[in-house]
Amino acid sequence: MRERIHHAWRVAGTGLSFLAFGLGGLFLGLCVLPPMLWLVRDPERRRRWARRIVQRSFAAHVELMRRLGVMTYEIRGRERLARDGLLVLANHPTLIDVVLLVSLLPNADCVVKSAVARNPFMRGPVRAAGYVSNDDGAGLVEDCIAAVRAGGALVIFPEGTRTTPGQPLRLQRGAANIAVRGALDITPVRIRCSPPTLGKGDKWYRVPPTRFHMVIDVQEDLPIAPFLNGTEGGSVGGGEALAARRLTEHLANYFAGDPSRAGT
């Protein structure tokens, strides 16, 4: 009986968390962020303020989930995120990965889907924070490179969507193209969730039998130079396309936890 009561509470707590997230985004977009358009005239300063507000809001949401007994979490290597101009690449096991990561980054930038940018609950924060939209296909890579060089911490999930349970990681080459064309070192983040929940295809109310535990493990930077000069693994360089392909394969093995193939 006790386990059933705890399970029912976690279902209710998860529902409250989703409700709070939606209402919080609506409140920011309608009541908090619009005055900044009038009070802060400098666009760059306004964007940084908006991003800091989003960061603190996301941190508050994570704390809410913890206090509701829905989840626990730990952060490793957080000091590596206390820098400007980062290209942060992470695996994507759960729905709340982006919330946890952005909660750690006061100047986070993100590539958002057009549907998210139009969502009434997220439209205000996305617009005020100046996140990169994936609408501009041809210019997306250059926009992302510019965002990092401007000092932002660009968060990208190379899979493009949440991990499919039981399937090998399938990474898109967009993140690798950004790193290669911008000659940007990568700050990789390994994310783990135990027991698995809020994954691809999971219903929010299908909560695990115990609180889930998130580990955000910020790794040492992955230098891009070996992929650009053709020395990685003794290969001969063959242009940006080959470098991006090799980097994508490396990242797939890296996030899958295969040190022998990823060289970690």
Secondary structure as UniProt FT lines:
FT   HELIX           2..27
FT   HELIX           28..32
FT   HELIX           34..39
FT   HELIX           43..67
FT   TURN            68..69
FT   STRAND          71..76
FT   HELIX           78..81
FT   STRAND          86..90
FT   TURN            95..96
FT   HELIX           97..102
FT   TURN            103..104
FT   TURN            106..107
FT   STRAND          108..112
FT   HELIX           114..118
FT   TURN            120..122
FT   HELIX           123..129
FT   STRAND          132..133
FT   TURN            134..135
FT   TURN            137..139
FT   HELIX           140..149
FT   TURN            150..151
FT   STRAND          153..156
FT   TURN            158..159
FT   TURN            165..166
FT   HELIX           174..182
FT   STRAND          186..194
FT   TURN            200..201
FT   TURN            204..205
FT   STRAND          212..218
FT   HELIX           225..229
FT   HELIX           232..234
FT   HELIX           239..256
FT   HELIX           259..262
//
